[in-house]
Amino acid sequence: MDYYLFTARSITHAQQMAQVLERSGVYIKIRRVSPGMTKNGCGYTLQVASRQYRRAAEVLREAGIRPVKVFHVVNGQRQEVAQ
């Protein structure tokens, strides 16, 4: 299974991204950041299905909301995606 993780600096940032994406028909899951994904160890991620990644990135860009980082996860292995 592969998917993308959009990282957020706070729950408020994650909720803003989630609202914009859900209004556009992009299904997401909000999760706490796993260890090692951020320097300070706090934050949240939005999990987006691979098939919806391009649409999600476009919707956020149009809304002027940027994730802190984006990761592509394939078979449990994370790789940062250039934004």
C-alpha positions, 0 to 999 in steps of 0.5 A: 500500500502506498500513500502520501503524508502532508505534515502540519505544524499544529492541529489547527494547520492540519484542520485547515488543510483537512477542511479544504481537501474534504470540501474538494472531495479528497478523503484524508486521515489526520494522524499524529506525527510518527517519531523521526518525521520532525525535529521537534517531535510534535505535529500532525500528518494528513494521509492522502491516497496516492491516486488523490495526491496530485489533486490534493497538492493542487487544491492546497496550492490554490488555497494558499496552504502549504504543508510543512513537508510531504512524504511518499510512503511505499511498503512502510518506507518514507521518502520526502517529496520536493514541493 
